[in-house]
Amino acid sequence: MSERALEATRELRGGGEEFDLIVVGCGPAGAAAAITAATRGLRVLILERGSFVGAKNLYGGVIYLSILRSLLTDDELSSIPFERKIHRRSTMILEGDRAVSISVDNPSWTEGLPNAITSHRREFDGFLASAAMARGATLVLEALVTDVHPGDKGTNAKVTIANGEGITEEISSKFVIVAEGSNPQLLQRISGSKGRSPAFSLGVKETIAIDERVIDERFGLSNSSGVDIEVLGATSDVRGGGFLYTNKSSISIGLVVDLADLGNKRRRPEELLENFKAHPSISPLLRGGRRCEYGAHLLNEAGHKNFPTGPIGRVLFAGDAASTLLAAGIYLEGVNYAIASGIEVAKLVADANSSMDLEVLQRLQERIAKSFIGVNHKRLSGAFEYTSSKFAQEKLPKIANSIADRIFTVSDPEAKAGFMRAIRESMRDAGVGKGEMIRELSRGFRIFR
């Protein structure tokens, strides 16, 4: 934390400024909470540890926008910063040097408020922060929060910020929303019960600079349209998956791997990423590019198992701090769930503030459970474990690619094998019996039905 941030908070206190809500972190969850609370008339302070909003984020996917209709004005919606509007989504399954892909093209996804966009987080998060400040929220940058005292019915919560030399400043507020992402140290300080069911993954990403015209030609794009590709079989022998998506004049590519499995197998994430980039189906898409960014980020994929069951004193959690990331195979969504959780938590805080009844906060679990966050997490319970299983990670890619080989390889003068024969032979090559195949496909159907 800088001296500037310490001085800013001292000035706020010295000026007699009192806050109804302190939001720790100005990512999508924190900004959404601040916008919601400030719109409801609360005095809001946002503490962001980065030197600018978005400085501490590593983003590796697309942003789904429909949730913003309930947060922003029409003018703001039309001003959302984006790189490309996603009109094609693909799922690619790699095995060895082979690949099978399924793509969905839908030009209507780019009309009006797009279904999804790619966007640089420093621009997107900064846009949301500006919307919060336009509604009266106060933002302090370079504010490193080292501790949070939850408070109780008769005592406000307190947030401790500090610089690198151990100088601290304490700010009190009626309520605190922690939206600082997967920060287990801070969460553990607030409550020893947080993080009881961790499922941490490591996300690594590179951004490859390529001329906009080359990207358009290479991917068959035009008019700021874009592509998002989710990849199974991209992480060698480590559980996880890969992604690739197009920006205006760059391509972002990366992996999300199980942190424990990565350590157990003594693999380096950068090694896995280089192998992924070298795959025959991936390397032509990156040809001629120049790496301009590399980063890594911790992800909490525990999901509903680690949802907060209620507040801790006057402290609530949102976004990754509340384990809202949906990691469910074909569904990998984080920003929209973070925004939704920030909105829901801030509404509860506003209700508690107006009624002066802390018992209102106890409705948190019920509110989240009834929202699309809870409904989708519950319905897709088990998806993360299923897509991380040996069947999905190793056997399914081999079966899928072997079936495609047998169906589409012309073997004249031999007769074509036919689908059933191709399936039987591919299962045999993958070491999968009929019983296992039926059992695993049934399990997958029950999860995604």
Helices and strands as residue ranges (DSSP letters): H 3-14, E 19-24, H 28-39, E 44-47, E 63-64, G 66-70, H 74-77, E 84-95, E 98-105, G 107-110, E 116-118, H 121-134, E 138-140, E 144-149, E 157-162, E 168-178, H 184-190, E 200-209, H 212-219, E 225-232, E 240-246, E 250-258, H 259-264, H 269-277, H 283-286, E 290-300, G 303-306, E 315-317, G 319-322, E 326-328, E 331-333, H 335-355, G 358-363, H 364-370, H 372-379, H 383-387, H 390-390, I 391-395, H 396-408, H 419-430, H 434-448
